[in-house]
Structures are given as structure tokens and as C-alpha cells.
């Protein structure tokens, strides 16, 4: 009897050493009881061995599996892949095949078959194992789902997103980034960021990349040029992408097109600057008008009684002309501030243009052609025709000067434009344009155009590109438009000319009939008048002028003192002449209190601003008259006579 044990439970190694049969039996038992599914199959696919782990994995007993073919267990597999798997297994190296096997309960198990063919007598036997891929497939599916979700988030966000390698070549870009750079789907990946940059921007990006290569995030604005040639400004937030060892591997970038934002911000800054300058100009003009009022009153008083042919009368007349010229300058300043006085009435803008046609034609050189494209059936606008004609003259003159000595064209056109709630602030930003219908006056030229720097200052007072230019220029034009409730838009590019678009609100109401008027009598006045002004020079000069007209003058330096004297002397007062802007209590509030107490006493207000500006925000019902400073004594006489006639 062979003393070598055949029972695998016997001690190992047995006494007397180990022989091959015993070792093979022991290894076979270990493999059969192993945790990993193991099989052996003939070249036909017929299974000739399966261990218990294989039986458990597929839910079948050993006898059933040994009666089956691998192809039966993987019916969905193709002949080509099976053939490739078997051929690869015969090469001596281990071959693998990812496939799916059917368990007894109908479940489909994703698996990987791995094995190699080994000779066994006259046969080749495939010895292999089965690795369950269910957990890996679940993880892969979760990863794909996460990647898809992340990609969907990137592609649906409102900002551009992209990644680049260390040399700034795009690896990935979402649709928004492609739109920002002006390329089609998939056209950004693989391209260099430098393809969209000028030399200055390339140097800028090189500095920023060097910063990121040291691990720092950066945010900056830069200009890009799309393939179409359009230049855009984008805001970039760039984060370095590093490997496990901290080595710089590229950039994660977020892009935002800020071109329109910068335009709106610049327009807002310009509007705020013009508003500040307008307040300054209006304040100076108001104070200057007070001084001119005093000067004019003293001049007129000095002229009284002088013979027209005397030297003194001529000198004083020249001084009066100088004061009137100074008053015209303050009107320009008030126009710039949007507080100018206009003779506003319904106007046909086409007629306003035609009335200065001859004057415009003779004011431009012969090398400039002037054309008119006037729209039909325009609604009327509420405007001061003289002011609008002055604006047209200025624009046409500037346009012809921009053309210079070469041949060129200036086009003046009119049209109607309806602006909705959303369109109004976009078409004419930061100018208070309200939604509604507008009549637009266009003045275009084929001249030299303007740089961005010139456009940023074009409406500044006293700014000019002319060697001999001076004055308020286009700034006064802007004030005129503001005073008409309109706005202006400039489009210009160097070498391609300029276009000014002037927006006037269309007038939809009926034209009111003219009020009947009468020339006041030049008779002397009598009785008491209350003169109220916070400027001492105005009190003295105007007080003297009123006394020369026959009044007995009471004076007050502010609205509160005026009310006190009004209440004390109301029974003897014929008239009140009061400034609007004063400390403690202004003229508007003082007038309302006076009118509520004694509506029979006429009150005339006076201001360096025009009537509309001075009476804005309160009811002027019952006001007997208004005088804009500076005024001449004849103007003063006329206003007071009209106020007294209304009282009667």
C-alpha cells in the first residue's frame, strides 16, 4: 500500500517528501476552494473545469457548467471578438476580454475573462479566471454621470469657461467661451490664446502666465480680436492648474465679455462729469447774472437824463452793449447746465432745417457736398427754433472742418424713432431719456473721425481740437438738448467719419392759441414796493432803479425777513419784486405764503435761471410775473406794469 497520503486534509508535507501527484492534487484543491472564479476551456469554448467560486458567481452547479460552452454564457458577444480573444490567448501572453455572462437567474454580469492557452497532450486548454466588473462599472457610470453633470454645468453657465496647457493652448472651452472669442462649436480647442491677441496683449498674458506658474491666481482685463476682426474687451479670472508634485500644468480660466459694460460705465462717468460741470456752470451763471443786474441798473440810471449825442451817453451805451454780451455768455453757461431760457413752441423740424439751408450752404467750403435726407410726416417737436438752428450750424461747420481740404460729404437727415422702456436707456444711456416717440436729427460726415480720447472729452467746456478754438462749443449744444428734454448720441471711428444723433421728444398735443398782449403804459409809478434779494449790490442798484420809476422801496435780504415786512406793511404795498434763490427761506416758499395771505398784492419773481427752472416743483398759480436776470430798466418797467395791469 502506497504510504503517501491522498487525503488533502492529511499533514503537509507528508513523511518521505513531496511527489508531483500529491502536489497537483493539493493545488487543485486549493484552486477549487479559492475565492476567485477560475475555469478551463477547450478551443471550442467547451468548459472542462470550473471551481466552486465560478459556480457561485454564475448561480449554476458544476455539472451544468461543464456541459456548457463559454459562448452560451455570453450570447451577446460577437464572433470577431471571440476569435480575437482566442487567438491572443494562443500567443503565450495573457489575453483579456470584457464581456457579459448570463447567470442562472437571468442576471447579466459584466466581467473580464483573462487567460492563456497551454498545451495539454494533443489539446490546447485555455486556463483563465473571471473578474467581476460590476463594482468598476458602477464606479465608471457614477464618474461619467458626474462628468456629464459637471460638463452640463460648465456649458450652461452664463460665463465663458476654458482650460489651457502651460503654453496657453485651449484644452477645453464651453459654448459661452466660444461665443466670446467668436468661433464655432469645437473650434477653440487646440487653438492658442495668442491667435486672438495683439503684441501688447501677448506680453500682458505672458506676465500673467508667469504669475500663475508660481501658484497665484490672477484677474485682469484684456482686449481680444475675433476672427471677424471685431475687437472685444474681456475680464479674465485665471487659476493655476497643478499636478501632484505642484508642477504647473496649465490654467483654468473664466471669461466675461465686458465690452458693453465698459461703454455704459464710460457713458455714466461722462454723464456724471457733465452733470457736475453743469451744476458748476449754472451756479456761476446765476451769481454772475446778479452782478450784471446791478451793473445794468447803474448804467441805466447813469444814462437817464443824458443827451444821446453826449460823450458820456456813448460811453455808457458801449458799456451796456458789453454787459449784454456778458449776459449772452451766461446764457451759454445756462444752456450747458440745461437751465437755459428757450422760446419753446411746437416746431416742424424739417422746416427749421430748411430755414437755414441757404446759410448752411454758404458757410461750408466748396469741396464739401451737403445733402439732406428729411423724413416725411414728422410729428412736431416742442423746441426753440433759434437754438436748434444754432445746433445744426455748429454740427455742420464741425463736420466740414473734419473733412478738411479733401472731397467729402455731410448729410443732414431727420426721422422718427419709437423708444420702449428697455430701448431708451440703451440707445441714449445715462441722459434721462424717457420712453416714447422721438424726432431724430442726424448729422453725418466722411471726415477724419475721432479717437476714443477725443470722444471722451468732446462735450467738455472749452475743449477743442482746433488751434484757435474757444468757447463752450458742443457742451452748450448738450445743454440745449437737455433743456429740450432730449439727448445726443455720438458714433465715430478714426478715418471713418462721425455721426451725431440728436433726439427731440415728439409733441402730441394741440398747439395752444397765442395769448393776447398789450403794450404797457410808460407812465410813472407810485406807491410802495417790497424788493427782496440776498445780494446787496442788487438791492442797492435795483432799489435805485425802482425809485427812479416812482416807487417807494422797502427792502428785505431773505424770504423770512420779506414775510415779516409783508405782514407789517401789507396794507400799503402795491407790489413785491423778489429773488428766487435766497437763504433761510427762498422766494418760492415766501411767494406761496404771501399769496395765501394777500392774493390781491401782485408778486413778481426774479432769478438768474429761467422761469421754468425757477418755478419747477411748486405751483406758480397767482404769480404776477417773472424777470430773468440781468434785465434792463425798460424790461423792469414792462414787467411791473404788466403785473399791476393783471391786478386791476
C-alpha positions as CSV (number, residue, x, y, z in Angstrom):
1,X,0.0,0.0,0.0
2,X,1.3,3.4,-1.0
3,X,2.2,5.3,2.2
4,X,1.8,8.7,0.7
5,X,-1.4,10.3,1.8
6,X,-4.0,11.2,-0.8
7,X,-6.4,13.0,1.5
8,X,-5.8,16.7,1.2
9,X,-6.6,17.0,4.9
10,X,-3.5,14.9,5.7
11,X,-0.4,16.7,7.1
12,X,1.7,18.5,4.5
13,X,4.3,17.8,3.5
14,X,3.9,14.1,4.2
15,X,6.6,12.0,5.6
16,X,9.0,10.9,2.9
17,X,8.9,14.1,0.9
18,X,6.5,15.5,-1.8
19,X,5.8,13.9,-5.2
20,X,4.1,15.5,-8.2
21,X,0.8,13.8,-7.9
22,X,0.3,14.9,-4.3
23,X,1.3,18.5,-5.1
24,X,-1.0,18.6,-8.1
25,X,-3.9,17.3,-6.0
26,X,-3.2,19.8,-3.3
27,X,-3.0,22.8,-5.7
28,X,-6.2,21.6,-7.5
29,X,-8.0,21.5,-4.2
30,X,-6.7,25.0,-3.2
31,X,-7.9,26.3,-6.6
32,X,-11.2,24.7,-6.3
33,X,-11.8,26.2,-2.8
34,X,-10.3,29.6,-3.8
35,X,-12.3,32.8,-3.7
36,X,-11.6,33.8,-7.3
37,X,-13.6,32.2,-10.1
38,X,-11.4,30.0,-12.2
39,X,-12.1,28.0,-15.4
40,X,-10.5,25.9,-18.1
41,X,-12.0,25.6,-21.6
42,X,-11.2,23.8,-24.8
43,X,-10.6,25.7,-28.1
44,X,-14.2,25.1,-29.0
45,X,-15.2,27.0,-25.9
46,X,-16.4,23.9,-24.1
47,X,-15.8,24.2,-20.3
48,X,-13.7,21.4,-18.9
49,X,-13.2,22.8,-15.5
50,X,-14.8,25.3,-13.1
51,X,-14.1,25.9,-9.5
52,X,-16.7,26.5,-6.8
53,X,-16.3,30.3,-7.0
54,X,-17.3,30.2,-10.6
55,X,-20.4,28.1,-9.7
56,X,-21.4,30.6,-7.1
57,X,-20.8,33.6,-9.3
58,X,-23.0,32.2,-12.1
59,X,-25.5,30.5,-9.8
60,X,-25.1,27.1,-11.6
61,X,-23.8,23.8,-10.3
62,X,-20.6,22.2,-11.7
63,X,-22.3,19.6,-13.8
64,X,-24.4,22.1,-15.6
65,X,-21.5,24.4,-16.3
66,X,-19.3,21.5,-17.6
67,X,-22.0,20.7,-20.1
68,X,-22.0,24.3,-21.4
69,X,-19.9,26.4,-23.8
70,X,-18.5,29.9,-22.9
71,X,-20.3,31.2,-25.9
72,X,-23.6,30.1,-24.4
73,X,-22.8,32.0,-21.3
74,X,-22.1,35.2,-23.4
75,X,-24.7,35.1,-26.2
76,X,-24.3,38.8,-26.9
77,X,-20.6,38.5,-27.8
78,X,-19.6,38.8,-31.4
79,X,-17.7,36.1,-33.3
80,X,-15.0,38.6,-34.2
81,X,-14.2,39.4,-30.6
82,X,-14.3,35.8,-29.6
83,X,-11.9,34.9,-32.3
84,X,-9.5,37.7,-31.4
85,X,-9.6,36.6,-27.7
86,X,-8.7,33.0,-28.6
87,X,-6.0,34.0,-31.0
88,X,-4.5,36.3,-28.4
89,X,-4.6,33.6,-25.8
90,X,-2.5,31.3,-28.0
91,X,0.3,33.8,-28.2
92,X,1.6,32.8,-24.8
93,X,0.6,36.0,-23.2
94,X,-2.4,36.5,-21.1
95,X,-5.4,37.7,-23.2
96,X,-8.4,39.7,-21.8
97,X,-12.0,40.1,-22.9
98,X,-14.5,42.4,-21.4
99,X,-17.9,40.8,-21.9
100,X,-21.2,39.9,-20.1
101,X,-22.1,36.4,-18.7
102,X,-25.6,35.2,-18.0
103,X,-26.3,33.9,-14.5
104,X,-28.9,31.2,-13.9
105,X,-31.4,33.8,-12.6
106,X,-31.1,35.8,-15.8
107,X,-28.9,38.5,-14.3
108,X,-26.2,39.9,-16.7
109,X,-22.8,40.1,-15.1
110,X,-20.2,42.4,-16.6
111,X,-16.9,40.5,-16.3
112,X,-13.4,40.4,-17.6
113,X,-12.1,37.0,-18.9
114,X,-8.4,36.7,-18.6
115,X,-6.4,33.6,-19.6
116,X,-3.8,31.9,-21.7
117,X,-3.7,28.7,-23.7
118,X,-1.4,25.9,-22.5
119,X,-0.7,22.6,-24.3
120,X,-2.3,19.5,-22.6
121,X,-1.3,16.4,-24.5
122,X,-2.7,16.8,-28.0
123,X,-5.0,19.6,-26.9
124,X,-4.8,23.3,-26.1
125,X,-6.5,24.3,-23.0
126,X,-7.4,27.8,-22.0
127,X,-6.8,28.4,-18.3
128,X,-8.4,31.6,-17.1
129,X,-10.2,33.5,-14.4
130,X,-13.3,35.6,-14.2
131,X,-13.2,39.1,-12.7
132,X,-16.5,40.7,-11.8
133,X,-16.6,44.3,-13.2
134,X,-19.9,45.2,-11.6
135,X,-18.3,47.5,-9.0
136,X,-16.0,49.1,-11.5
137,X,-18.8,49.6,-14.0
138,X,-20.9,51.2,-11.2
139,X,-18.0,53.5,-10.3
140,X,-17.4,54.3,-14.0
141,X,-21.0,55.1,-14.5
142,X,-21.0,57.3,-11.5
143,X,-17.9,59.0,-12.8
144,X,-19.4,59.5,-16.2
145,X,-22.6,60.9,-14.6
146,X,-20.5,63.3,-12.5
147,X,-18.5,64.3,-15.6
148,X,-21.6,64.9,-17.6
149,X,-23.2,66.9,-14.8
150,X,-20.1,69.0,-14.5
151,X,-19.9,69.5,-18.3
152,X,-23.6,70.5,-18.3
153,X,-23.0,73.0,-15.6
154,X,-20.0,74.4,-17.4
155,X,-21.8,74.6,-20.7
156,X,-25.0,76.1,-19.2
157,X,-23.4,78.8,-17.1
158,X,-23.5,82.4,-18.3
159,X,-19.8,83.0,-18.3
160,X,-17.1,81.6,-20.5
161,X,-15.0,78.7,-19.1
162,X,-11.9,77.1,-20.5
163,X,-8.7,75.3,-19.6
164,X,-5.3,75.7,-21.3
165,X,-2.0,74.0,-21.2
166,X,1.2,75.8,-20.0
167,X,1.7,77.3,-23.5
168,X,-1.9,78.7,-23.4
169,X,-3.4,76.3,-25.9
170,X,-7.1,75.6,-25.2
171,X,-7.8,72.1,-24.0
172,X,-11.5,72.7,-23.3
173,X,-13.9,75.6,-23.8
174,X,-17.6,75.9,-23.2
175,X,-20.1,77.4,-25.7
176,X,-20.1,80.8,-24.0
177,X,-16.3,81.0,-24.3
178,X,-16.6,80.1,-28.0
179,X,-19.1,82.8,-28.4
180,X,-16.9,85.3,-26.6
181,X,-13.9,84.5,-28.9
182,X,-16.2,84.5,-32.0
183,X,-15.6,80.9,-33.1
184,X,-17.9,78.0,-33.8
185,X,-18.5,74.8,-31.7
186,X,-15.3,72.9,-31.0
187,X,-13.2,75.4,-32.9
188,X,-11.5,76.9,-29.8
189,X,-10.0,73.6,-28.5
190,X,-6.4,73.2,-29.7
191,X,-6.0,76.9,-30.7
192,X,-3.6,79.2,-29.0
193,X,-4.8,82.1,-27.0
194,X,-2.2,84.2,-28.8
195,X,-4.1,83.8,-32.0
196,X,-6.6,86.3,-30.6
197,X,-4.1,88.8,-29.2
198,X,-2.1,91.7,-30.4
199,X,1.6,92.2,-29.4
200,X,0.8,94.3,-26.3
201,X,-1.8,91.7,-25.1
202,X,0.7,88.8,-25.8
203,X,3.2,90.5,-23.4
204,X,0.4,91.0,-20.9
205,X,-0.6,87.4,-21.0
206,X,3.0,86.2,-20.7
207,X,3.3,88.2,-17.4
208,X,0.1,86.8,-16.1
209,X,1.1,83.2,-17.0
210,X,4.4,83.7,-15.2
211,X,2.4,84.7,-12.1
212,X,0.2,81.6,-12.3
213,X,3.2,79.3,-12.8
214,X,4.2,80.4,-9.3
215,X,0.8,79.2,-8.0
216,X,-1.0,82.6,-7.8
217,X,-4.5,83.4,-9.1
218,X,-4.9,86.5,-11.2
219,X,-7.7,88.6,-12.6
220,X,-7.3,91.1,-15.4
221,X,-8.9,92.7,-18.4
222,X,-7.6,92.3,-21.9
223,X,-8.6,93.0,-25.5
224,X,-9.1,90.2,-28.0
225,X,-9.6,90.3,-31.7
226,X,-12.2,87.9,-33.1
227,X,-11.6,86.1,-36.4
228,X,-14.1,88.6,-37.9
229,X,-11.8,91.5,-36.9
230,X,-14.1,92.7,-34.1
231,X,-12.3,93.9,-31.0
232,X,-13.8,93.0,-27.6
233,X,-12.7,93.5,-24.1
234,X,-12.9,90.6,-21.7
235,X,-12.4,90.1,-18.0
236,X,-10.3,87.0,-17.2
237,X,-10.1,85.2,-13.9
238,X,-7.3,82.7,-14.2
239,X,-6.4,79.9,-11.7
240,X,-3.3,77.8,-12.0
241,X,-3.8,74.0,-12.5
242,X,-1.1,72.0,-10.8
243,X,-0.1,68.3,-10.6
244,X,0.6,66.1,-7.6
245,X,4.1,67.5,-7.2
246,X,2.9,71.1,-7.5
247,X,4.1,71.4,-11.1
248,X,2.3,74.0,-13.2
249,X,0.2,72.1,-15.8
250,X,-1.9,74.9,-17.2
251,X,-4.7,77.4,-16.4
252,X,-8.4,77.2,-15.5
253,X,-9.9,80.4,-16.9
254,X,-13.3,82.2,-16.5
255,X,-14.1,84.7,-19.2
256,X,-16.6,87.5,-19.3
257,X,-17.2,89.9,-22.1
258,X,-17.3,93.4,-20.6
259,X,-17.2,95.5,-23.8
260,X,-20.8,96.9,-23.4
261,X,-20.3,97.2,-19.6
262,X,-17.2,99.5,-20.2
263,X,-19.2,101.6,-22.7
264,X,-22.0,102.1,-20.2
265,X,-19.6,102.8,-17.4
266,X,-17.8,105.4,-19.5
267,X,-21.1,106.9,-20.5
268,X,-22.1,107.1,-16.9
269,X,-18.8,108.7,-15.9
270,X,-19.2,111.2,-18.8
271,X,-22.8,111.9,-17.7
272,X,-21.7,112.4,-14.0
273,X,-18.9,114.7,-15.1
274,X,-21.2,116.7,-17.3
275,X,-23.7,116.9,-14.6
276,X,-21.1,118.2,-12.1
277,X,-19.8,120.7,-14.7
278,X,-23.4,121.7,-15.4
279,X,-24.1,122.4,-11.8
280,X,-20.9,124.5,-11.6
281,X,-21.7,126.4,-14.8
282,X,-25.3,127.1,-13.7
283,X,-24.2,128.3,-10.3
284,X,-21.6,130.6,-11.8
285,X,-24.1,131.9,-14.3
286,X,-26.6,132.6,-11.6
287,X,-24.2,134.6,-9.5
288,X,-22.8,136.4,-12.5
289,X,-26.3,137.4,-13.5
290,X,-26.8,139.0,-10.1
291,X,-23.7,141.1,-10.7
292,X,-24.8,142.0,-14.2
293,X,-28.2,143.1,-12.9
294,X,-26.6,145.5,-10.6
295,X,-24.2,146.8,-13.3
296,X,-27.1,147.2,-15.8
297,X,-29.3,149.1,-13.3
298,X,-26.4,151.5,-12.5
299,X,-25.7,152.0,-16.2
300,X,-29.3,152.7,-17.0
301,X,-29.6,155.1,-14.1
302,X,-26.5,156.9,-15.3
303,X,-27.9,157.1,-18.8
304,X,-31.1,158.7,-17.6
305,X,-31.1,162.4,-18.4
306,X,-28.1,162.4,-20.7
307,X,-28.3,163.7,-24.2
308,X,-27.9,160.9,-26.8
309,X,-25.1,162.8,-28.6
310,X,-23.0,163.4,-25.5
311,X,-19.7,161.6,-25.0
312,X,-20.9,160.2,-21.7
313,X,-24.0,158.7,-23.3
314,X,-21.9,157.0,-26.0
315,X,-19.5,155.6,-23.4
316,X,-22.4,154.3,-21.3
317,X,-24.1,152.8,-24.4
318,X,-20.9,150.9,-25.1
319,X,-20.8,149.6,-21.6
320,X,-24.4,148.5,-21.8
321,X,-23.5,146.5,-25.0
322,X,-20.7,144.9,-23.2
323,X,-23.0,143.9,-20.3
324,X,-25.4,142.4,-22.9
325,X,-22.6,140.4,-24.4
326,X,-21.7,139.2,-21.0
327,X,-25.3,138.2,-20.5
328,X,-25.2,136.2,-23.7
329,X,-22.2,134.3,-22.2
330,X,-24.2,133.5,-19.1
331,X,-27.0,132.2,-21.4
332,X,-24.4,129.8,-22.9
333,X,-23.4,128.7,-19.5
334,X,-27.1,128.1,-18.5
335,X,-27.6,126.2,-21.8
336,X,-24.7,124.0,-20.9
337,X,-26.2,123.4,-17.5
338,X,-29.6,122.6,-19.0
339,X,-31.1,125.6,-17.3
340,X,-31.3,127.9,-20.3
341,X,-34.2,130.0,-21.2
342,X,-35.9,128.9,-24.5
343,X,-38.7,130.3,-26.6
344,X,-40.3,126.9,-26.9
345,X,-43.3,126.2,-29.1
346,X,-44.4,123.4,-31.5
347,X,-42.0,123.3,-34.4
348,X,-41.7,121.3,-37.7
349,X,-38.1,120.1,-37.5
350,X,-37.9,119.9,-41.3
351,X,-39.0,123.5,-41.6
352,X,-36.4,124.5,-39.0
353,X,-33.7,122.9,-41.1
354,X,-34.9,124.4,-44.4
355,X,-35.0,127.9,-42.9
356,X,-31.2,127.9,-42.5
357,X,-30.5,125.9,-45.7
358,X,-29.0,128.9,-47.6
359,X,-27.0,130.0,-44.6
360,X,-25.6,126.5,-44.1
361,X,-24.7,126.2,-47.8
362,X,-22.6,129.3,-47.9
363,X,-20.8,128.5,-44.6
364,X,-19.1,125.4,-45.8
365,X,-16.2,125.1,-48.4
366,X,-16.8,124.1,-52.0
367,X,-15.0,120.7,-51.6
368,X,-17.7,119.6,-49.2
369,X,-21.0,118.4,-50.6
370,X,-24.1,118.9,-48.4
371,X,-27.1,116.6,-48.7
372,X,-30.4,116.5,-46.9
373,X,-32.5,113.3,-46.2
374,X,-35.5,114.7,-44.5
375,X,-38.2,112.3,-43.3
376,X,-41.9,112.6,-44.2
377,X,-44.8,113.2,-41.9
378,X,-42.7,114.0,-38.9
379,X,-44.6,114.9,-35.7
380,X,-43.9,118.4,-34.3
381,X,-41.4,118.9,-31.5
382,X,-41.5,121.5,-28.7
383,X,-38.4,123.5,-29.4
384,X,-36.7,126.9,-29.6
385,X,-36.1,127.2,-33.4
386,X,-33.2,129.6,-33.0
387,X,-31.4,127.3,-30.5
388,X,-32.0,124.2,-32.8
389,X,-30.7,126.1,-35.8
390,X,-27.6,127.1,-33.9
391,X,-27.0,123.5,-33.0
392,X,-27.4,122.5,-36.7
393,X,-25.0,125.2,-37.8
394,X,-22.4,124.1,-35.2
395,X,-22.6,120.5,-36.2
396,X,-22.4,121.2,-40.0
397,X,-19.5,123.5,-39.5
398,X,-17.6,121.0,-37.4
399,X,-18.3,118.2,-39.9
400,X,-16.9,120.3,-42.8
401,X,-13.8,121.1,-40.8
402,X,-13.3,117.4,-40.0
403,X,-13.3,116.7,-43.8
404,X,-10.5,119.3,-44.3
405,X,-9.2,120.1,-47.8
406,X,-10.2,116.8,-49.4
407,X,-13.5,116.0,-51.1
408,X,-16.2,114.9,-48.6
409,X,-19.8,114.7,-47.8
410,X,-22.1,116.0,-45.0
411,X,-25.6,114.5,-44.6
412,X,-28.3,116.1,-42.6
413,X,-31.3,113.9,-42.0
414,X,-34.5,113.6,-39.9
415,X,-36.5,110.6,-38.9
416,X,-38.9,109.3,-36.3
417,X,-37.9,106.7,-33.7
418,X,-40.0,105.0,-31.0
419,X,-38.1,104.0,-27.9
420,X,-39.6,101.5,-25.5
421,X,-38.9,101.0,-21.8
422,X,-35.9,98.8,-22.4
423,X,-34.6,100.6,-25.5
424,X,-34.4,104.2,-24.2
425,X,-31.6,103.7,-21.7
426,X,-29.6,101.6,-24.1
427,X,-29.9,103.8,-27.2
428,X,-29.1,107.0,-25.2
429,X,-27.6,105.9,-21.9
430,X,-27.4,108.0,-18.8
431,X,-29.1,111.1,-20.2
432,X,-32.6,110.6,-18.6
433,X,-34.2,109.8,-22.0
434,X,-37.8,108.7,-21.3
435,X,-39.6,106.0,-23.4
436,X,-41.8,107.4,-26.2
437,X,-41.7,108.8,-29.7
438,X,-38.7,111.0,-30.8
439,X,-37.8,113.0,-33.8
440,X,-34.2,112.4,-34.6
441,X,-31.8,114.8,-36.3
442,X,-28.8,113.1,-37.8
443,X,-25.6,114.9,-39.0
444,X,-23.0,112.6,-40.6
445,X,-19.7,113.3,-42.3
446,X,-17.0,111.4,-44.1
447,X,-14.3,113.3,-42.2
448,X,-11.3,112.2,-40.1
449,X,-13.4,110.8,-37.3
450,X,-12.5,110.9,-33.6
451,X,-10.2,108.8,-31.3
452,X,-11.6,107.4,-28.1
453,X,-9.7,110.1,-26.1
454,X,-11.3,112.9,-28.1
455,X,-14.8,111.3,-27.8
456,X,-14.4,111.1,-24.0
457,X,-13.8,114.9,-23.9
458,X,-15.9,116.2,-26.8
459,X,-18.6,117.7,-24.6
460,X,-16.2,119.3,-22.1
461,X,-16.5,123.1,-21.8
462,X,-13.7,124.9,-23.8
463,X,-12.3,121.6,-25.1
464,X,-11.4,121.8,-28.8
465,X,-9.1,120.1,-31.3
466,X,-8.8,123.3,-33.3
467,X,-5.7,125.5,-33.0
468,X,-7.9,128.7,-32.5
469,X,-11.0,127.1,-30.9
470,X,-12.6,128.5,-27.8
471,X,-15.9,128.8,-26.0
472,X,-18.4,126.2,-24.7
473,X,-18.9,124.6,-28.2
474,X,-20.5,121.2,-28.1
475,X,-21.0,121.4,-24.4
476,X,-23.6,124.3,-24.9
477,X,-25.3,122.1,-27.5
478,X,-25.6,119.3,-25.0
479,X,-27.2,121.7,-22.5
480,X,-29.6,122.9,-25.2
481,X,-30.7,119.3,-25.8
482,X,-31.1,118.7,-22.1
483,X,-33.2,121.8,-21.8
484,X,-35.5,120.4,-24.5
485,X,-35.8,117.1,-22.8
486,X,-33.8,115.4,-25.5
487,X,-30.4,113.7,-25.7
488,X,-27.5,113.1,-28.0
489,X,-25.5,110.0,-29.3
490,X,-22.2,110.1,-31.0
491,X,-20.8,107.4,-33.2
492,X,-17.3,107.9,-34.6
493,X,-14.2,106.0,-35.6
494,X,-10.8,107.3,-36.7
495,X,-10.7,107.6,-40.5
496,X,-14.3,106.7,-40.9
497,X,-16.2,109.9,-40.1
498,X,-18.7,110.8,-37.4
499,X,-22.4,110.8,-36.8
500,X,-24.3,112.9,-34.3
501,X,-27.8,111.8,-33.5
502,X,-30.0,114.4,-31.7
503,X,-33.2,113.2,-30.0
504,X,-36.2,115.6,-29.6
505,X,-39.3,114.3,-27.9
506,X,-42.3,114.3,-30.3
507,X,-45.1,116.7,-29.4
508,X,-48.5,115.0,-29.4
509,X,-50.8,117.7,-28.0
510,X,-52.6,120.6,-29.6
511,X,-51.0,123.9,-30.3
512,X,-52.3,126.4,-27.8
513,X,-53.6,129.8,-29.2
514,X,-51.4,132.8,-28.6
515,X,-52.2,134.9,-25.5
516,X,-53.4,138.5,-26.2
517,X,-51.0,141.1,-25.1
518,X,-50.8,144.8,-24.6
519,X,-48.0,147.3,-24.5
520,X,-47.7,148.7,-21.0
521,X,-48.1,152.4,-20.5
522,X,-44.8,154.3,-19.9
523,X,-46.4,156.4,-17.1
524,X,-44.6,156.9,-13.8
525,X,-45.3,154.5,-10.9
526,X,-46.3,155.4,-7.4
527,X,-46.8,153.6,-4.1
528,X,-44.7,151.2,-2.1
529,X,-42.9,148.1,-3.5
530,X,-41.1,145.4,-1.5
531,X,-37.8,144.5,-3.0
532,X,-36.3,141.2,-1.8
533,X,-32.8,139.9,-2.7
534,X,-29.9,138.4,-0.8
535,X,-27.3,140.3,-2.9
536,X,-26.6,143.7,-1.5
537,X,-25.4,145.1,-4.9
538,X,-28.7,144.1,-6.5
539,X,-30.7,145.6,-3.6
540,X,-28.9,148.9,-4.0
541,X,-28.9,149.1,-7.8
542,X,-32.4,147.8,-8.4
543,X,-33.7,149.8,-5.5
544,X,-32.4,152.9,-7.1
545,X,-33.9,151.9,-10.4
546,X,-37.3,151.4,-8.8
547,X,-37.1,154.8,-7.1
548,X,-36.4,156.3,-10.4
549,X,-39.6,154.8,-11.7
550,X,-41.5,156.4,-8.9
551,X,-41.8,153.7,-6.3
552,X,-41.1,154.0,-2.6
553,X,-38.9,151.0,-1.9
554,X,-38.9,148.7,1.1
555,X,-36.0,146.1,1.2
556,X,-35.5,142.6,2.6
557,X,-32.5,140.4,2.4
558,X,-34.2,137.0,2.5
559,X,-37.6,135.3,2.4
560,X,-38.2,135.3,6.2
561,X,-37.5,139.0,6.6
562,X,-39.6,139.6,3.5
563,X,-42.6,137.8,5.1
564,X,-42.2,139.9,8.3
565,X,-42.2,143.2,6.3
566,X,-45.0,141.9,4.1
567,X,-47.3,141.2,7.1
568,X,-46.4,144.5,8.7
569,X,-46.8,146.7,5.6
570,X,-49.4,144.7,3.5
571,X,-51.9,147.5,3.7
572,X,-49.6,149.9,2.0
573,X,-47.9,147.6,-0.6
574,X,-48.7,147.8,-4.3
575,X,-46.2,145.2,-5.5
576,X,-43.5,142.7,-4.5
577,X,-40.3,142.0,-6.5
578,X,-38.5,139.0,-5.1
579,X,-35.5,136.9,-5.9
580,X,-36.0,133.1,-6.0
581,X,-32.7,131.7,-4.6
582,X,-32.1,133.1,-1.0
583,X,-31.0,131.7,2.4
584,X,-33.3,130.9,5.3
585,X,-36.5,131.0,3.1
586,X,-36.4,131.0,-0.7
587,X,-38.6,133.1,-2.9
588,X,-40.9,130.3,-4.0
589,X,-42.0,129.5,-0.4
590,X,-42.2,133.1,0.5
591,X,-44.4,133.8,-2.5
592,X,-46.8,131.0,-1.6
593,X,-47.1,132.4,1.9
594,X,-47.7,135.9,0.6
595,X,-50.3,134.8,-1.9
596,X,-52.1,132.7,0.7
597,X,-52.3,135.7,3.0
598,X,-52.9,138.6,0.5
599,X,-53.7,137.3,-3.0
600,X,-54.5,140.8,-4.1
601,X,-50.9,142.0,-3.9
602,X,-49.0,141.0,-7.1
603,X,-45.7,139.3,-6.7
604,X,-43.0,139.2,-9.4
605,X,-40.2,136.7,-9.1
606,X,-36.7,137.2,-10.4
607,X,-33.8,134.8,-10.9
608,X,-30.6,134.2,-12.9
609,X,-32.2,131.0,-14.1
610,X,-35.2,130.9,-16.5
611,X,-38.8,130.8,-15.4
612,X,-39.2,127.0,-16.0
613,X,-36.2,126.2,-13.8
614,X,-37.0,128.8,-11.2
615,X,-40.7,127.7,-10.7
616,X,-40.0,123.9,-11.0
617,X,-41.5,121.9,-8.2
618,X,-44.1,124.4,-6.9
619,X,-47.4,125.9,-8.2
620,X,-46.8,129.3,-9.7
621,X,-50.6,129.9,-9.7
622,X,-51.2,133.5,-8.9
623,X,-47.7,134.7,-9.8
624,X,-47.9,138.1,-11.4
625,X,-44.7,137.9,-13.5
626,X,-41.2,136.7,-13.9
627,X,-37.9,138.6,-14.7
628,X,-34.8,136.8,-15.7
629,X,-31.6,138.5,-14.6
630,X,-29.9,140.5,-15.9
631,X,-32.6,142.9,-17.0
632,X,-32.6,146.5,-18.2
633,X,-34.7,149.2,-16.6
634,X,-37.1,149.2,-19.6
635,X,-37.6,145.4,-19.1
636,X,-38.2,146.0,-15.4
637,X,-40.8,148.8,-16.1
638,X,-42.6,146.5,-18.6
639,X,-42.8,143.5,-16.2
640,X,-44.0,145.7,-13.3
641,X,-46.6,147.4,-15.5
642,X,-48.0,144.1,-16.7
643,X,-48.2,142.8,-13.1
644,X,-50.2,145.9,-12.0
645,X,-52.5,145.6,-15.0
646,X,-53.3,142.0,-14.1
647,X,-54.1,143.1,-10.6
648,X,-56.7,145.6,-12.0
